[in-house]
Amino acid sequence: MPGEAKRPGNRLMDRPEYKSKQKPLTQSPDTTVFDAVTGMAEKNYGSVIVVDPDNKVIGVVTERDVMNKVVGKELDPKTTPLSAIMTKDPRVAQETDDLLDWLRIMSNERFRRLPVVDSDGRIKAMFTQGDFVSYTWPDLIYQMKSIATATVTKNWPLFLIGGGIALYSIAMVIVMGIIN
């Protein structure tokens, strides 16, 4: 289980996007699938978080759950409660957890949605794999730029020699083309 982020700025809650993230759709376990799907459609969300009366996460229902567990089994969405199809006790992250730890875990364990809770266990946000990719992309670009700069600086004489050889080769091809 990931722990608190050790590097400044790597906590889930440190991301600038975290504060502006829309609240996840939450429902009680006795809400019907029909009502939950109606709410998901209104907000254009791909999931609903099932919470207890204290707003603590007890399950997650995704579009895939609706398709496989309701439509695929010909259940009535107007009478089927979320508790019948939800993924019970899903993995949840603390706001202070390390972003990259969760990206790795979600990738390895092949799940796409991660409820994020506060220190009291109450739902605060829902992160998706797409969120993680968009949050980490600028950092990855910066790291690659730093690595490239360090590599070029460290090996500058080799780049000069290689560049000289390349220019000489191009010049020779042009000269030989003119001569022939």
N, C-alpha and C positions, 0 to 999 in steps of 0.2 A: 504494500500500500504506500503510495507516495506520501512524503512528509512535507513539512513546511519548506517553502522555497528558501534556498540558502543564498542565492544571488539577488541583490536588489533589483526590483522591476520584473522578476520572473513569476511572481505570484499571480494567480488567475485574476485577482481583484486589482492588480497593478496595471493591467492593460487599459489604455484609454477607452477602448470600446466597451469595456465592462460596465462602466457607469451609464452609458447610453443604451445598453442592451434592453430590449423590451422584456417585460416580465413574462415568464412562461405561463401558458394556460394551465390552470390547476382545476381539478375536479375531485369530488369525493368518490369512494369506491362504489357507492350505490347509484351513481349517475349512469344513465343508459348510454350505450355506445352511440345511439342516434344523436342524443344531446351533445355528447363530446365531439362527435364528428361535425356537427353543425357549428360548434364553437371553433374547431380547428379550421373549417372552411372560411368562416368570417374573418379570422386573423391570418389566414394563409400559413398556418403552422403545420408541421408534419408529425406532431406528437402532443400528448397531453400528460401532465404529471398528476399522478393520483396521490392525494395527500390525506393525512388524518386530520382530526379537528384542530390540532395544534400547528397545522401547515407543514408537517414533516413528511418527507417523501416515503411512500410505501410501495409505489409502483410507477411504471411508465407504460403508456399505450402509444404505439406508432401506427402510421398508415399501413405498414406491412402487417401488423397484428390484426387490424381491422380486415384486411383482405384475406389473410390466411385463416384466421380464427373465427371470423363471422361470415363473410361472404363465401369463402371456400367451404365452410361447413353448413351453409344455408341456415344460420341462426337469425333470429329476428332482432335487428339492432334496436328496436323500440322497447324490447323487454330484456335484452341481455345487459347486465351491469358490467361496468369496467373491471370490477374485481374478477370476473370470469375469464377475462382475456389478457389482463395486464401482466407484465413481467414484474414479479414480486421482488422486493428488496433489491433494486438495481444498484449498481455501483454509483456512488455519489462522491463528489469532490468537495473539499473544504475550500473556502475562498482564498485561504493562504497557501494552498498547495502549489507545487511547481508546475507551470504550464507544459514544459517539455516532457516531464514524467507522464502526464496524462495523455499527451499526444502519442507517446510510445505505447502506453498501455492500451489505448483505444485501437491503435493500429494492430497490435499483437493479438488482442482478444476479440477483434472484429466486431466492435459495436460503434454506433455512430452518434449517439446522443448521451450527454453527460450532465445530469442535474448537479448544480453547484449550490451548496448550503452554507449558512453562516455558522458561527461557533455554537449556536443553540440547535443546529440541525434543521433549521427552517429554510425552505426553498428560496433562493435568491435569483438564480439565472439558469438557463439551459445552454450549454455549449454543444456545438456540433463539430464534426471533423472539419467541415468547411471553415468554421470560425478559427480553429486551431491553425489551419493552413494559412488563412489570411493574416492571422496574428504573428505567425513565425516567419512568413515570407520576407518582410523587410529585414529582419534580423539575419536570415540566411544570406541575403544579398550583401549585407554589410560584412558578414564574416568572410564570404568569398572574395570581396574586394580587398579586405585586410590580408588574406592569405596570398592573393595574387600580388599585391604590393610588396609583401615581405619576400615572396619568391623572386620577383624581378630585382628587388634591391639587393638581395643576398647573392644572386647569380648575375649581376650586371655585366661583368666581363664576358661571361659566356654568351649573353644576349648580344653584346657588341660584336663578338667574333662571328656568331651565327648570322647576325644581320649583315655583316660585311661579306660573308661568304654568299649569302642569298643575293645581295646586290651585285656582286661580281658575277655570279652565275647568270643573272638576268641580263646584265650588260653583255656578257659573252654570247648569249643566245641572240640578242639583238644584232650584235656586230657580225656574228656568223651568218645571220639571215640576210644582212645587207651585202656581205661579201659574195655569197652564193647567189 
